[in-house]
Amino acid sequence: MYKMLYIYPFLTACALMLTCGCGRDNNEQPLKPASVPAVPNADYVVAMINSTPLTWADMDRRAMGYLRDEQKTNHLIIPETRMEEAKEHFRKRSIQAFAFKTVMIDAATKNNIKVLPKDRERGFKRLAISLESRSWTTNDFFNNGPMPPAVMHKEFEDGLIIDKYIAAEVSDKLTLAPDTVKKVIESITATNVLKRAQADNIRQQLVDGASFEKLAAKYSACKSSKKGGDLGEFKRGKMHKIFEEAAFSQKVGEIGPVIKTPYGFHIIKVAAHTEKQAATDSTPEIPESVRASHILIRPIPIDKKRITDSLKKKQFEFESKKLYRKLVSEADVRCFLYEDMQF
């Protein structure tokens, strides 16, 4: 399984700032009036999916939990003037999550999907990994999540069922065409040929008198680009062997040939070369050193396993969305609060 799709809805919620401008200067974007209805009775049914109702109380509890989680964990700042708009955003998100969960659980039930102890054990391991970026434990997930602990435990169990259903319908059936990976590798290889040609072109510009500092700032993929490519002074044994041999053998002030290391294509310019000086009775030995700048053109790495995994992940995501679209199109989906909502 490439990822668990359901049990972490609050971890994958859309960034609120994209939809309601949180954190922006209010003068930058005109405030759109929030269409928040008068608060209905707690038992008012806001949506119905396959005869399973979602009440206002349940929707609002989940929505406000997601909102508080974003504020607490991701330090989301929402201007008071946009708070109602933010609440509306998360109410819609909670309805979407409810629809996804309901059609998936219904389909899993029809297909007699059962969660076994080994499924739960794998689920806990995946949960722990997914929470590392938050520095949370699984106990934190259940106790500090956007909903009460009992609800979080139920969400986790539902997520296991959904994951197992998606695995049966999508993951276990994934196949890549035999030449798919080969074509990607050929495309990357062709791109890297162009990268080498770019390095050659930049070197020629330098030979013709272009500013090393300006071209480094514009093209180099190394952090040293911010300093015009300057790497400072270094001794032998500090750089990759190929790079080091080129730098220490190059004449001061000249533009060296394009060389290739595991990091990419380099163009080196040596600013100073200090020869080794033996120790005397009064002074210690001075090791050989150079001061050099470089421009790094980084090619795209070719890792067959990573490429294969990436292609499978994309296919998995596509097929999972396709499965959900099929299920929701066959379901009886009604939203009474937002009649124009698309599922």
MODAUR-V164929 format. One record per residue. RES is the residue in one small letter. OMEGA is omega in radians with two decimals (* if undefined). Layout:
BEGIN
res: [RES/RES]
omega: [OMEGA/OMEGA]
END
This chain:
BEGIN
res: [m/y/k/m/l/y/i/y/p/f/l/t/a/c/a/l/m/l/t/c/g/c/g/r/d/n/n/e/q/p/l/k/p/a/s/v/p/a/v/p/n/a/d/y/v/v/a/m/i/n/s/t/p/l/t/w/a/d/m/d/r/r/a/m/g/y/l/r/d/e/q/k/t/n/h/l/i/i/p/e/t/r/m/e/e/a/k/e/h/f/r/k/r/s/i/q/a/f/a/f/k/t/v/m/i/d/a/a/t/k/n/n/i/k/v/l/p/k/d/r/e/r/g/f/k/r/l/a/i/s/l/e/s/r/s/w/t/t/n/d/f/f/n/n/g/p/m/p/p/a/v/m/h/k/e/f/e/d/g/l/i/i/d/k/y/i/a/a/e/v/s/d/k/l/t/l/a/p/d/t/v/k/k/v/i/e/s/i/t/a/t/n/v/l/k/r/a/q/a/d/n/i/r/q/q/l/v/d/g/a/s/f/e/k/l/a/a/k/y/s/a/c/k/s/s/k/k/g/g/d/l/g/e/f/k/r/g/k/m/h/k/i/f/e/e/a/a/f/s/q/k/v/g/e/i/g/p/v/i/k/t/p/y/g/f/h/i/i/k/v/a/a/h/t/e/k/q/a/a/t/d/s/t/p/e/i/p/e/s/v/r/a/s/h/i/l/i/r/p/i/p/i/d/k/k/r/i/t/d/s/l/k/k/k/q/f/e/f/e/s/k/k/l/y/r/k/l/v/s/e/a/d/v/r/c/f/l/y/e/d/m/q/f]
omega: [-3.06/3.04/3.07/-2.97/-2.93/-2.86/3.10/-3.07/-3.13/3.10/-3.03/3.13/3.14/3.12/-3.04/-3.10/-3.13/-3.06/-3.13/2.94/-3.13/3.12/3.12/3.02/-3.10/3.12/-3.09/-3.10/-3.13/3.14/3.09/-3.14/3.14/-3.12/-3.12/-3.13/3.03/-3.05/3.12/3.03/-3.09/-3.10/3.14/-3.12/-3.11/3.13/3.11/3.13/-3.14/3.12/3.05/-3.06/2.97/-3.11/3.08/-3.08/-3.12/3.12/-3.07/3.11/3.12/-3.10/-3.13/3.05/3.10/-3.13/-3.13/3.13/3.10/-3.14/-3.07/-3.00/-3.10/3.07/3.13/3.14/-3.11/3.08/-3.12/-3.13/-3.11/-3.08/3.13/3.10/3.11/3.11/3.13/3.12/-3.08/3.01/3.11/3.11/-3.12/3.08/3.10/3.13/3.10/3.13/3.13/-3.10/-3.03/-3.11/3.13/3.12/3.12/3.14/3.13/3.12/3.11/-3.13/3.05/3.11/3.13/3.10/3.13/3.12/3.14/3.08/-3.13/3.11/3.09/3.14/3.11/3.13/3.12/3.11/-3.13/3.13/-3.10/-3.09/-3.09/-3.12/3.11/-3.01/3.12/2.93/3.08/3.07/3.08/-3.14/-3.09/-3.05/-3.07/-3.13/-3.07/3.12/-3.13/-3.09/-3.12/3.12/3.13/3.09/3.12/3.09/3.14/-3.14/3.09/3.13/3.10/3.12/-3.13/3.13/-3.11/3.09/3.14/3.09/-3.13/-3.06/-3.04/-3.00/-3.05/-3.11/-3.09/3.04/3.07/3.05/-3.04/-3.06/-3.09/-3.14/-3.13/-3.13/3.12/3.13/3.11/3.13/3.12/3.13/3.12/3.11/-3.14/3.03/3.10/3.09/3.11/3.12/3.09/3.11/3.12/-3.13/3.12/3.12/-3.14/3.08/3.13/3.10/-3.14/3.03/3.13/-3.13/3.12/-3.09/-3.11/-3.14/3.08/3.14/-3.06/-2.95/-2.98/3.12/3.14/3.09/-3.14/3.14/3.14/3.11/3.12/3.12/-3.05/3.11/-3.09/-3.14/3.13/-3.14/3.06/-3.14/-3.10/-3.09/3.04/-3.01/-3.13/3.14/-3.10/-3.14/3.13/-3.09/-3.07/3.13/-3.04/3.11/3.14/3.07/-3.10/3.05/-3.08/3.07/3.07/3.08/-3.12/3.01/3.08/-3.12/-3.13/-3.13/-3.07/2.94/-3.01/2.99/-3.12/-3.12/-3.12/3.14/3.13/-3.13/3.12/3.11/-3.10/3.11/3.05/3.13/-3.05/-3.10/3.10/3.09/3.06/-3.10/3.08/3.13/3.04/2.94/-3.03/3.01/3.07/3.00/-3.11/2.99/-3.01/3.08/3.09/-3.13/3.11/3.14/-3.03/-3.13/-3.13/3.11/3.13/3.14/-3.14/3.13/3.11/3.13/3.12/3.12/3.11/-3.13/3.14/-3.09/3.10/3.09/3.11/3.11/3.14/3.12/3.12/-3.10/-3.09/3.10/-3.14/-3.09/3.02/-3.03/3.13/3.05/-3.07/-3.11/3.11/-3.02/-3.13/-3.11/3.10/3.14/*]
END
